[in-house]
Amino acid sequence: MDDKADRGMAGDEVRILEVRILAEGHGILKTTRFEHRRFDGTWQTLNRETYSSGDGCAVLAYDPGRGRVLLVRQFRFPAYAAGHLTPLVEVIAGLVDENPPDVAVIKEAREEAGVVLRTVRPVFEAFMSPGAITERLSFFVAEYDGADRTGAGGGLPGEGEDIEVLEPTGDEAMAMIGDGRIVYAKTIMLLQHARLTGLI
């Protein structure tokens, strides 16, 4: 491994100079002034804002017997504010809070879709918007069938959730990506993974 690659993996490339909290609500918005060592070895002073609301988890539940996937639809105000006026179609997802991601995603499946997922399989982790958002998302897939749909789902009204449950076929879900009905990155990523690996 060359010198630059070694430095890219090191933990001494950043010197924090100042951190200020700009806002604190659902998450925390901070501004940080720091020095960063560039690839040529010189140091540069930068200012960056970061927003943190915790790490998350997402799962694509699929029914191999019926060739269907379990998705949800809900209103997302930031998407609305950016001009996307209809609710988003999504995989089951949420914050991990104090739980391990595989435990948290099973809990979210019960709340959002009324489905009991007995086994979830991790597939990858990803930063969704690392230019400003600190969230690391853990992605899973899980099999289910009709007997696992033990509740209505719908989310937690006390947390402002109002969730509709959908069960399109794998082909229908992929078509929804193509025609713009699915625009949420984590949903696209898991559906593409499932198609590439033959799950749907």
Secondary structure, 3 states (H helix, E strand, C coil): CCHHHHHHHCCCCEEEEEEEEEEECCCEEEEEEEEEECCCCCEEEEEEEEEECCCEEEEEEEECCCCEEEEEEECCHHHHHCCCCCCEEECEEEECCCCCHHHHHHHHHHHHHCECCCCCEEEEEEECCCCCECCEEEEEEEECCHHHECCCCCCCHHHCCCCEEECCEHHHHHHHHHCCCCCCHHHHHHHHHHHHCCCC
